[in-house]
Structures are given as C-alpha cells and as structure tokens.
Amino acid sequence: MKVAIIGGGGRVGSCAAFALQCSGIVKEIILFDANQASSEGEALDLLHGAAYCADQNIYAGTYSDCAQADLICITAGLRRKPDESRLDLINRNVTLFKGIIQQLKEAGLRKDAILLVVSNPVDILTHLAFQDTGLPANQVLGLGTVLDTSRFCSLIASSLKLPPTQVRAMILGEHGDTMFPVWSSASVDGFPLLKFPGITPTFQTQIFERTQKSGAEVISRKGGAGYAVGVAIREVIDCIALDRQLVLPVSSPVKGAYGIRDVSISVPTIVGRSGVVQHLELELWPKEMQALTSSAKALKDTLAKIK
C-alpha cells in the first residue's frame, strides 16, 4: 500500500510516518508539507533508519504523488492565535483544508483512494471532505476518538496496574468537549471492567476528566502531542492495509446509526480495506445514548456556523 501524509513535515505527520515505518506494513510512505525542506528532512531522517526497520520507499513528494496514493492522511492544521475564538480557528482550518482538498482534486485524486483526516476539528473536516471530494462515504474517515480511546485505556491500565493491551474501553462522540466514555461495555481481557476492585464512581470521573485534558496536559509540558497520535494513526492505517476488520471509534459520515444522520462522528465502526465497512449499533446505557445524541447535535450546530 502507498500512503501519503499531507503535513508530513510537522510533529504529528512525522510521528505517524515513524510509526508506519516501525510497523513495516505499508510499502511506500510519501511526505508532503507546505514547508518542503521540512518534509524532505523528515523523509531523509526516516530513510537513514530503513536498514533496521523495513524495506519501504520513503520520500518527500508533491500533490501529484499524494493524489495517486492508496491512502491519503491529512495532518496539516493551524493553531489557535491569542484571543482567537474556537469558531475563528475552525474557519481558518476549514479554509486551509478546503485548499488541500482542491489541490488533491486538481492533481487527479483517485476515485478509489481512502482519505484519513487527522487535522482538527476532525469531525467537521471529515464531513467536509466527504462533501467536497465526491468520494463514497466509506472511503472518508477521520481519526475521531481513536486517540482519546487509547489515552482512556492507557490511563485506566496505569491506575489499576493492568496490562494496557488488555483494557478495552471506548470514547465515542465528538473529538472535543462533548465526547463521552462508554463504561457499559468496558472490559479487561473479556472480564467486565466495572467488576474490578477500585472502579468507583469517583475513579470513573477522575479517569475520564484526565482523558479529556490529556492533550492540554501534554501541550503544557512539551508543546504538542506526537507519539501517541502517531501510533493511533498507524493503528487505523494498518487496519485498512491488512483488512483487519477491527472495531474502532473512527469518525465518518453516519447515515442512520443510533438515529444520527448528516454528520460525521465517532460510533463503533468496523474498519477494513474498503475503509468504513460497517457502523455497529451496540447497546448503550440510556445516559450514554443521550450523550451521543447531544454530541451529534453540537457538531451539527458547529457545521451550520462555518463560513
């Protein structure tokens, strides 16, 4: 599989490229960035380690190269300016994102390409990508709450001294203020998590609140997230490349699941070689269902305000 990363010269894009190199699953990795020297430098750095990783073709490319990739991952985005409102930042990122999509279309975007959106606000941009590219809904997906879910599981495991790979608990909804934890189906190696010692209402509240603030916590200490989001991106791409058919909380255009339509949001989703294989309507507690409905409404309200 040939994977292109737009924004590959930045922290998130380069970490995703490194994670893909270490997994050794994809055959070709193309890095593209507005700062050409940066993407060239990252590609060269990765190339220098190829002898100890995998037999891959890694290089800095152009929009034409990206448009011909099997999977295009967009990580490019802008940061909030001082005193700038969230909506102002959203509109600036929407403008940037639409420009990227237009460039891809002009470069000859493949009709069978899969588009993975990582840039924020990821749910909004995923839905705009679906509308603007003309690609089928299953071929457009966003990272959604995949990173939030990894943070959630990792923090639970760390607090309870459990193996992180055996903790299964999802964050659904918007990748943002209205995301919510799904405690109803949380488990550890198949056993209900809520049956484990120490899982009190206070513990649940504290873990989720820390999950919500994890991004800001990392930013305050090192300036921005990189490794975890890189691994999360790799998990989605490897799942597509290998047709693993895993259930992941990616964001994608929802057309009826849980009564939701006309918005991209994270619900339990089978992900495979075709992208989104199926949305699953797994049973949720009433309060979780209410949270999902509220999250979808918040995203629709934001979509309506975009210029």
Buried (B, 14 or more C-beta within 10 A) or exposed (E): BBBBBBBBBBBBBBBBBBBBBBBEBBBBBBBBBEEEEBBBBBBEEBBEEEEEBBEBEBBBBEBEBBBBBBBBBBBBBBEEEEEEEEEEBBBBBBEBBBEBBBBBBEBEBBEEBBBBBBBBBBBBBBBBBBBBBEBBBBBBBBBBBBBBBBBBBBBBBEBBEBEEEEBBBBBBBBBBEBBBBBBBBBBBEEEEBEEBEEBEEEBBEEBBEBBBEBBEEBEEEEEBBBBBBBBBBBBBBBBBBBEBEBBBBBBBBBEEBBEBEEBBBBBBBBBBBEBBBBBEEBEBEEEBBEBBBBBBEBBBEBBEEBE
